Amino acid sequence: MGDVPQFGEYVPGESYRIRPSAYGIAFDAKGRILLVTVPNKLVLPGGGLDGKETAEEAVLRECREETGYAVCIRRQIGAAGQYRYSERRQAYFNKRCTYFLIDILGRSRDEIEADHHPHWVPPKKAIATLTDDSHRWAVKQALKATKRI
């Protein structure tokens, strides 16, 4: 990915599928970050692009589906790669992640996916507990971009 940071463990001999993905970082009035607990992972709201969807469209959709919030994009704050094995799909991926600062507009009419549990976490705890290195990196970028560190 050129000068874009790459995270995760590369397993030699495995075939990696490229998976464009998009994630949002939202701060509440107390400075906490919106995270989502899914089976065996703690992640930023977001995920893979569907079909010809743009990164911006994906982050708006994924936030509604995973958190129940309607959001708007403030700006892109970075991009990173993340090697990951998917138990569910039994495949290796190199996720090409685009990260956005987002603002919460309010509740959406969408129901939250049953196995997704959104919650607000202080930034230091988010950095310490997020599953993917690229998500931890993105939170640090968001803190710098918003002059919170």
N, C-alpha and C positions, 0 to 999 in steps of 0.2 A: 504494500500500500504506500510505497514511497516514504515520505517523511511523517506519515500518520502512524502513531504508536500502535504496536501490536502486543496484545496481552494473551495470557493463557499458555497452556502447555501444548506444544506441537508434538504429536506422536509420529515419529518416522515410519514410513511405509503405509500410513493410512491415507485415504483419499478424502479430501475436504471439499465440501460443497460451499460455494459462496452464498451467503444469506444476508442481503441488504436488510438492515433493521434501523429503527428510529426510536428514541427514548426522550422523555421529557423530565425536566427538573423544575419542580415548583416549590416555592418557599411560602409558608404561611406568615401571618403577622408576628408570630413569635420566633421566626427564623428557622422553623423546622422544615424538613424536606419530606415530600410525599413519596413513600415507598409502598411496595406491594409484596406481600408474602404469598408465594405459590408453593405447591408441594416441593419440599427440599431446597427451596431457594428464597432469597430476599433480593428483590430487583427494583430498578426504577420502572415506572409505568412506561410501557412501550412493547415493541416486538417487531416481528418480521413484516416486510411489505407484502401486500397481497396483489398479485397480478401486475398491472401497470401503475399501481398506486405510487405516489411520490412519498418521500420521507415525511414531508409535512402532513400529507393526508393520513399516513399511517399513524403518526404520533397522536393526531386528533382522535382518530378512531380507537386506537388502543387505550388511550386514557379514558374514554367513555366506557369501553367494555371492561376495563380492569379496575377502575376506581369509582365509576358512577359520576364523575365530574366532566362537565363541558369545559374545555380549555381553549386558550388562544396562544399562539406562538409569539414570543417576544423577539427572539433571535436565535440563530444557531451559535453554539459555543464550542463545537469541536467535533472531531470524528476519530474513531479508533477501531482497531480490529480486535476480535476476541475469539480464540480457538475454543471450541466447546463440543463436547459429546452429548448428544440428545438420547437419553434412555428411551423416551417415548417413540422417537423415530428410528432408533437404532442406527444413527449416522453421525459422522463427524462434520462439523460446520466451522467455517471461518466467517463469523458474523461481522459484517461491515457496518458498524454502528455510527449513526449520526445523532448528535445530542443537541437538544434545544432547551433554552430557558422558556418556561411556559407560565402563564397566569391562569388561575382558576376563575372561571366565569360564574360557576354555580353548578347545581345538580343537573345532570342530563336526565333524559327519560329512559335511557338504556338501563337494563338490569346488569349488575356486576356479575361477571363469570363466577360460577359457584365455588371454584377452588382458588379464587383471588381475594385477598384480604388487604385493603388499603389502610395505611396508618401513617401518622406524622412522627418523624424521628429527628432529634437534634443532629446537626451535620457531623459532629465527631462520632456519634454512634453509627450513623449511616456509613461513614468511611470505614469504621471498624467491622461492620457486620454485613455489608453488601456481598453477595456471592461472587460476582465477576470483578476482576481487577479493572476492567475498562469502565465499569460503573463507578468504582471508587475514584478513578482518575477523573471522570466526568464531573463528579461532585466537587472535587478540588478545583476544576476549571470554572465551574459555576460560582464557587465561593470567590475566586479571583475576579471573575467578570462582574460580580455584583459588589465587589469591594467589601466582602464580609470577612476577609482574612487579611 
